[in-house]
Amino acid sequence: MSQLRISEAAVFLGVSDDTVRRLVEAGTLPATKDASGRTVLNGADIAALLRERANPPKALSGVQSSARNQFTGIVTKVRADQIVAQVELQCGPFRIVSLISAEAAHELGLEPGSIATAVVKSTNVVIESAEQEKTW
């Protein structure tokens, strides 16, 4: 099981180290001490808190979709020629880049500052991990 230091947990939660300490003090996140006496949190507890607090923005269209990976954010850059456009969105801490037709980018009115949703539907997603020990 992964053990994370307070600073590492803060990165994954998208909050400050002090906020993680307050969550520990409030009993929201259980913490223990490692062999060196440092405060550590269980990775599974961080995952549970992230799932509990997940509240992504709703897709702009209001249409239901089978795609579960939808990221609503702000367009930060559009680079287009006559055929293709490269659109960059900042969706929370995540940068999403998509290549679409220039015609589609124009019809959608995509420009820096506009709000858009990236919808990802894929059967091929690569997941990497530095973890060595598996418990399941």
Biotite code that builds the C-alpha atoms (Angstrom):
import biotite.structure as struc

atoms = struc.array([
    struc.Atom([0.000, 0.000, 0.000], chain_id="A", res_id=1, res_name="MET", atom_name="CA", element="C"),
    struc.Atom([1.338, 3.421, -0.926], chain_id="A", res_id=2, res_name="SER", atom_name="CA", element="C"),
    struc.Atom([2.245, 5.788, 1.857], chain_id="A", res_id=3, res_name="GLN", atom_name="CA", element="C"),
    struc.Atom([2.406, 9.462, 0.980], chain_id="A", res_id=4, res_name="LEU", atom_name="CA", element="C"),
    struc.Atom([4.039, 12.284, 2.854], chain_id="A", res_id=5, res_name="ARG", atom_name="CA", element="C"),
    struc.Atom([1.938, 15.371, 3.507], chain_id="A", res_id=6, res_name="ILE", atom_name="CA", element="C"),
    struc.Atom([3.539, 17.299, 0.646], chain_id="A", res_id=7, res_name="SER", atom_name="CA", element="C"),
    struc.Atom([2.867, 14.441, -1.802], chain_id="A", res_id=8, res_name="GLU", atom_name="CA", element="C"),
    struc.Atom([-0.749, 14.107, -0.670], chain_id="A", res_id=9, res_name="ALA", atom_name="CA", element="C"),
    struc.Atom([-1.178, 17.863, -1.134], chain_id="A", res_id=10, res_name="ALA", atom_name="CA", element="C"),
    struc.Atom([-0.111, 17.580, -4.785], chain_id="A", res_id=11, res_name="VAL", atom_name="CA", element="C"),
    struc.Atom([-2.672, 14.861, -5.523], chain_id="A", res_id=12, res_name="PHE", atom_name="CA", element="C"),
    struc.Atom([-5.438, 16.659, -3.629], chain_id="A", res_id=13, res_name="LEU", atom_name="CA", element="C"),
    struc.Atom([-4.621, 19.986, -5.275], chain_id="A", res_id=14, res_name="GLY", atom_name="CA", element="C"),
    struc.Atom([-4.323, 21.775, -1.924], chain_id="A", res_id=15, res_name="VAL", atom_name="CA", element="C"),
    struc.Atom([-1.571, 23.181, 0.275], chain_id="A", res_id=16, res_name="SER", atom_name="CA", element="C"),
    struc.Atom([0.431, 21.188, 2.810], chain_id="A", res_id=17, res_name="ASP", atom_name="CA", element="C"),
    struc.Atom([-1.324, 23.156, 5.567], chain_id="A", res_id=18, res_name="ASP", atom_name="CA", element="C"),
    struc.Atom([-4.723, 22.095, 4.251], chain_id="A", res_id=19, res_name="THR", atom_name="CA", element="C"),
    struc.Atom([-3.658, 18.435, 4.402], chain_id="A", res_id=20, res_name="VAL", atom_name="CA", element="C"),
    struc.Atom([-2.468, 18.957, 7.987], chain_id="A", res_id=21, res_name="ARG", atom_name="CA", element="C"),
    struc.Atom([-5.878, 20.464, 8.845], chain_id="A", res_id=22, res_name="ARG", atom_name="CA", element="C"),
    struc.Atom([-7.634, 17.475, 7.233], chain_id="A", res_id=23, res_name="LEU", atom_name="CA", element="C"),
    struc.Atom([-5.515, 15.166, 9.392], chain_id="A", res_id=24, res_name="VAL", atom_name="CA", element="C"),
    struc.Atom([-6.203, 17.209, 12.554], chain_id="A", res_id=25, res_name="GLU", atom_name="CA", element="C"),
    struc.Atom([-9.948, 17.187, 11.788], chain_id="A", res_id=26, res_name="ALA", atom_name="CA", element="C"),
    struc.Atom([-9.916, 13.407, 11.401], chain_id="A", res_id=27, res_name="GLY", atom_name="CA", element="C"),
    struc.Atom([-10.914, 13.599, 7.729], chain_id="A", res_id=28, res_name="THR", atom_name="CA", element="C"),
    struc.Atom([-7.679, 11.874, 6.728], chain_id="A", res_id=29, res_name="LEU", atom_name="CA", element="C"),
    struc.Atom([-6.093, 9.272, 8.994], chain_id="A", res_id=30, res_name="PRO", atom_name="CA", element="C"),
    struc.Atom([-2.318, 9.549, 9.335], chain_id="A", res_id=31, res_name="ALA", atom_name="CA", element="C"),
    struc.Atom([0.445, 7.504, 10.901], chain_id="A", res_id=32, res_name="THR", atom_name="CA", element="C"),
    struc.Atom([4.188, 7.913, 11.429], chain_id="A", res_id=33, res_name="LYS", atom_name="CA", element="C"),
    struc.Atom([6.740, 6.135, 9.246], chain_id="A", res_id=34, res_name="ASP", atom_name="CA", element="C"),
    struc.Atom([9.980, 4.563, 10.508], chain_id="A", res_id=35, res_name="ALA", atom_name="CA", element="C"),
    struc.Atom([11.663, 7.992, 10.390], chain_id="A", res_id=36, res_name="SER", atom_name="CA", element="C"),
    struc.Atom([8.887, 9.613, 12.437], chain_id="A", res_id=37, res_name="GLY", atom_name="CA", element="C"),
    struc.Atom([7.408, 11.536, 9.508], chain_id="A", res_id=38, res_name="ARG", atom_name="CA", element="C"),
    struc.Atom([3.649, 11.851, 9.138], chain_id="A", res_id=39, res_name="THR", atom_name="CA", element="C"),
    struc.Atom([2.379, 9.684, 6.276], chain_id="A", res_id=40, res_name="VAL", atom_name="CA", element="C"),
    struc.Atom([-1.020, 9.020, 4.775], chain_id="A", res_id=41, res_name="LEU", atom_name="CA", element="C"),
    struc.Atom([-2.321, 5.859, 3.174], chain_id="A", res_id=42, res_name="ASN", atom_name="CA", element="C"),
    struc.Atom([-2.728, 6.177, -0.598], chain_id="A", res_id=43, res_name="GLY", atom_name="CA", element="C"),
    struc.Atom([-6.089, 4.368, -0.422], chain_id="A", res_id=44, res_name="ALA", atom_name="CA", element="C"),
    struc.Atom([-7.388, 7.014, 2.018], chain_id="A", res_id=45, res_name="ASP", atom_name="CA", element="C"),
    struc.Atom([-6.329, 9.777, -0.392], chain_id="A", res_id=46, res_name="ILE", atom_name="CA", element="C"),
    struc.Atom([-8.071, 7.942, -3.255], chain_id="A", res_id=47, res_name="ALA", atom_name="CA", element="C"),
    struc.Atom([-11.272, 7.584, -1.216], chain_id="A", res_id=48, res_name="ALA", atom_name="CA", element="C"),
    struc.Atom([-11.273, 11.303, -0.369], chain_id="A", res_id=49, res_name="LEU", atom_name="CA", element="C"),
    struc.Atom([-10.700, 12.211, -4.028], chain_id="A", res_id=50, res_name="LEU", atom_name="CA", element="C"),
    struc.Atom([-13.623, 10.016, -5.119], chain_id="A", res_id=51, res_name="ARG", atom_name="CA", element="C"),
    struc.Atom([-15.846, 11.474, -2.397], chain_id="A", res_id=52, res_name="GLU", atom_name="CA", element="C"),
    struc.Atom([-15.008, 15.057, -3.334], chain_id="A", res_id=53, res_name="ARG", atom_name="CA", element="C"),
    struc.Atom([-15.007, 14.587, -7.102], chain_id="A", res_id=54, res_name="ALA", atom_name="CA", element="C"),
    struc.Atom([-17.321, 17.176, -8.549], chain_id="A", res_id=55, res_name="ASN", atom_name="CA", element="C"),
    struc.Atom([-16.283, 17.836, -12.134], chain_id="A", res_id=56, res_name="PRO", atom_name="CA", element="C"),
    struc.Atom([-18.030, 20.578, -14.083], chain_id="A", res_id=57, res_name="PRO", atom_name="CA", element="C"),
    struc.Atom([-20.926, 19.273, -16.149], chain_id="A", res_id=58, res_name="LYS", atom_name="CA", element="C"),
    struc.Atom([-20.504, 18.996, -19.903], chain_id="A", res_id=59, res_name="ALA", atom_name="CA", element="C"),
    struc.Atom([-21.692, 22.125, -21.624], chain_id="A", res_id=60, res_name="LEU", atom_name="CA", element="C"),
    struc.Atom([-24.093, 20.394, -23.993], chain_id="A", res_id=61, res_name="SER", atom_name="CA", element="C"),
    struc.Atom([-26.388, 18.970, -21.322], chain_id="A", res_id=62, res_name="GLY", atom_name="CA", element="C"),
    struc.Atom([-26.570, 15.837, -23.487], chain_id="A", res_id=63, res_name="VAL", atom_name="CA", element="C"),
    struc.Atom([-25.919, 12.509, -21.838], chain_id="A", res_id=64, res_name="GLN", atom_name="CA", element="C"),
    struc.Atom([-22.972, 10.544, -23.188], chain_id="A", res_id=65, res_name="SER", atom_name="CA", element="C"),
    struc.Atom([-21.501, 7.086, -22.781], chain_id="A", res_id=66, res_name="SER", atom_name="CA", element="C"),
    struc.Atom([-18.035, 8.649, -22.573], chain_id="A", res_id=67, res_name="ALA", atom_name="CA", element="C"),
    struc.Atom([-17.066, 8.794, -18.906], chain_id="A", res_id=68, res_name="ARG", atom_name="CA", element="C"),
    struc.Atom([-13.962, 10.903, -19.380], chain_id="A", res_id=69, res_name="ASN", atom_name="CA", element="C"),
    struc.Atom([-15.164, 14.460, -19.851], chain_id="A", res_id=70, res_name="GLN", atom_name="CA", element="C"),
    struc.Atom([-12.985, 17.422, -18.952], chain_id="A", res_id=71, res_name="PHE", atom_name="CA", element="C"),
    struc.Atom([-14.520, 20.895, -18.936], chain_id="A", res_id=72, res_name="THR", atom_name="CA", element="C"),
    struc.Atom([-12.062, 23.747, -18.931], chain_id="A", res_id=73, res_name="GLY", atom_name="CA", element="C"),
    struc.Atom([-10.928, 26.991, -20.460], chain_id="A", res_id=74, res_name="ILE", atom_name="CA", element="C"),
    struc.Atom([-9.379, 27.208, -23.905], chain_id="A", res_id=75, res_name="VAL", atom_name="CA", element="C"),
    struc.Atom([-5.871, 28.591, -23.474], chain_id="A", res_id=76, res_name="THR", atom_name="CA", element="C"),
    struc.Atom([-4.583, 28.443, -27.061], chain_id="A", res_id=77, res_name="LYS", atom_name="CA", element="C"),
    struc.Atom([-5.833, 27.756, -30.573], chain_id="A", res_id=78, res_name="VAL", atom_name="CA", element="C"),
    struc.Atom([-3.350, 27.390, -33.425], chain_id="A", res_id=79, res_name="ARG", atom_name="CA", element="C"),
    struc.Atom([-5.029, 26.839, -36.773], chain_id="A", res_id=80, res_name="ALA", atom_name="CA", element="C"),
    struc.Atom([-4.131, 26.736, -40.418], chain_id="A", res_id=81, res_name="ASP", atom_name="CA", element="C"),
    struc.Atom([-6.577, 26.169, -43.254], chain_id="A", res_id=82, res_name="GLN", atom_name="CA", element="C"),
    struc.Atom([-6.996, 22.451, -42.507], chain_id="A", res_id=83, res_name="ILE", atom_name="CA", element="C"),
    struc.Atom([-6.313, 21.637, -38.847], chain_id="A", res_id=84, res_name="VAL", atom_name="CA", element="C"),
    struc.Atom([-6.442, 23.354, -35.454], chain_id="A", res_id=85, res_name="ALA", atom_name="CA", element="C"),
    struc.Atom([-4.547, 22.528, -32.307], chain_id="A", res_id=86, res_name="GLN", atom_name="CA", element="C"),
    struc.Atom([-6.729, 23.389, -29.319], chain_id="A", res_id=87, res_name="VAL", atom_name="CA", element="C"),
    struc.Atom([-5.370, 23.520, -25.771], chain_id="A", res_id=88, res_name="GLU", atom_name="CA", element="C"),
    struc.Atom([-7.651, 23.453, -22.728], chain_id="A", res_id=89, res_name="LEU", atom_name="CA", element="C"),
    struc.Atom([-6.719, 23.869, -19.093], chain_id="A", res_id=90, res_name="GLN", atom_name="CA", element="C"),
    struc.Atom([-9.055, 21.616, -17.122], chain_id="A", res_id=91, res_name="CYS", atom_name="CA", element="C"),
    struc.Atom([-8.166, 22.173, -13.476], chain_id="A", res_id=92, res_name="GLY", atom_name="CA", element="C"),
    struc.Atom([-4.544, 21.096, -13.142], chain_id="A", res_id=93, res_name="PRO", atom_name="CA", element="C"),
    struc.Atom([-4.673, 19.149, -16.424], chain_id="A", res_id=94, res_name="PHE", atom_name="CA", element="C"),
    struc.Atom([-3.683, 20.397, -19.871], chain_id="A", res_id=95, res_name="ARG", atom_name="CA", element="C"),
    struc.Atom([-5.627, 18.740, -22.683], chain_id="A", res_id=96, res_name="ILE", atom_name="CA", element="C"),
    struc.Atom([-4.479, 19.126, -26.292], chain_id="A", res_id=97, res_name="VAL", atom_name="CA", element="C"),
    struc.Atom([-6.636, 18.113, -29.259], chain_id="A", res_id=98, res_name="SER", atom_name="CA", element="C"),
    struc.Atom([-6.204, 18.229, -33.006], chain_id="A", res_id=99, res_name="LEU", atom_name="CA", element="C"),
    struc.Atom([-9.481, 18.950, -34.775], chain_id="A", res_id=100, res_name="ILE", atom_name="CA", element="C"),
    struc.Atom([-10.412, 20.357, -38.141], chain_id="A", res_id=101, res_name="SER", atom_name="CA", element="C"),
    struc.Atom([-10.009, 24.108, -38.483], chain_id="A", res_id=102, res_name="ALA", atom_name="CA", element="C"),
    struc.Atom([-13.615, 24.198, -39.670], chain_id="A", res_id=103, res_name="GLU", atom_name="CA", element="C"),
    struc.Atom([-14.830, 22.570, -36.427], chain_id="A", res_id=104, res_name="ALA", atom_name="CA", element="C"),
    struc.Atom([-12.766, 24.935, -34.284], chain_id="A", res_id=105, res_name="ALA", atom_name="CA", element="C"),
    struc.Atom([-14.254, 27.904, -36.145], chain_id="A", res_id=106, res_name="HIS", atom_name="CA", element="C"),
    struc.Atom([-17.842, 26.571, -35.917], chain_id="A", res_id=107, res_name="GLU", atom_name="CA", element="C"),
    struc.Atom([-17.434, 25.953, -32.170], chain_id="A", res_id=108, res_name="LEU", atom_name="CA", element="C"),
    struc.Atom([-16.097, 29.487, -31.688], chain_id="A", res_id=109, res_name="GLY", atom_name="CA", element="C"),
    struc.Atom([-13.001, 28.212, -29.897], chain_id="A", res_id=110, res_name="LEU", atom_name="CA", element="C"),
    struc.Atom([-10.654, 30.968, -28.810], chain_id="A", res_id=111, res_name="GLU", atom_name="CA", element="C"),
    struc.Atom([-8.586, 31.666, -25.692], chain_id="A", res_id=112, res_name="PRO", atom_name="CA", element="C"),
    struc.Atom([-10.936, 32.274, -22.777], chain_id="A", res_id=113, res_name="GLY", atom_name="CA", element="C"),
    struc.Atom([-13.870, 30.281, -24.113], chain_id="A", res_id=114, res_name="SER", atom_name="CA", element="C"),
    struc.Atom([-15.173, 27.320, -22.126], chain_id="A", res_id=115, res_name="ILE", atom_name="CA", element="C"),
    struc.Atom([-15.207, 23.887, -23.746], chain_id="A", res_id=116, res_name="ALA", atom_name="CA", element="C"),
    struc.Atom([-15.430, 20.219, -22.834], chain_id="A", res_id=117, res_name="THR", atom_name="CA", element="C"),
    struc.Atom([-12.962, 17.590, -24.037], chain_id="A", res_id=118, res_name="ALA", atom_name="CA", element="C"),
    struc.Atom([-14.647, 14.186, -24.330], chain_id="A", res_id=119, res_name="VAL", atom_name="CA", element="C"),
    struc.Atom([-12.321, 11.189, -24.384], chain_id="A", res_id=120, res_name="VAL", atom_name="CA", element="C"),
    struc.Atom([-13.559, 7.778, -25.485], chain_id="A", res_id=121, res_name="LYS", atom_name="CA", element="C"),
    struc.Atom([-10.765, 5.298, -25.914], chain_id="A", res_id=122, res_name="SER", atom_name="CA", element="C"),
    struc.Atom([-10.146, 1.592, -25.690], chain_id="A", res_id=123, res_name="THR", atom_name="CA", element="C"),
    struc.Atom([-6.409, 2.158, -25.364], chain_id="A", res_id=124, res_name="ASN", atom_name="CA", element="C"),
    struc.Atom([-5.277, 4.022, -22.249], chain_id="A", res_id=125, res_name="VAL", atom_name="CA", element="C"),
    struc.Atom([-1.745, 3.563, -20.927], chain_id="A", res_id=126, res_name="VAL", atom_name="CA", element="C"),
    struc.Atom([-1.319, 3.627, -17.137], chain_id="A", res_id=127, res_name="ILE", atom_name="CA", element="C"),
    struc.Atom([2.158, 3.658, -15.633], chain_id="A", res_id=128, res_name="GLU", atom_name="CA", element="C"),
    struc.Atom([3.199, 3.140, -12.024], chain_id="A", res_id=129, res_name="SER", atom_name="CA", element="C"),
    struc.Atom([6.422, 3.158, -10.092], chain_id="A", res_id=130, res_name="ALA", atom_name="CA", element="C"),
    struc.Atom([4.839, 0.904, -7.454], chain_id="A", res_id=131, res_name="GLU", atom_name="CA", element="C"),
    struc.Atom([6.550, -2.475, -7.117], chain_id="A", res_id=132, res_name="GLN", atom_name="CA", element="C"),
    struc.Atom([4.450, -4.310, -4.535], chain_id="A", res_id=133, res_name="GLU", atom_name="CA", element="C"),
    struc.Atom([0.870, -5.221, -5.431], chain_id="A", res_id=134, res_name="LYS", atom_name="CA", element="C"),
    struc.Atom([-1.590, -6.379, -2.812], chain_id="A", res_id=135, res_name="THR", atom_name="CA", element="C"),
    struc.Atom([-4.336, -7.705, -5.056], chain_id="A", res_id=136, res_name="TRP", atom_name="CA", element="C"),
])
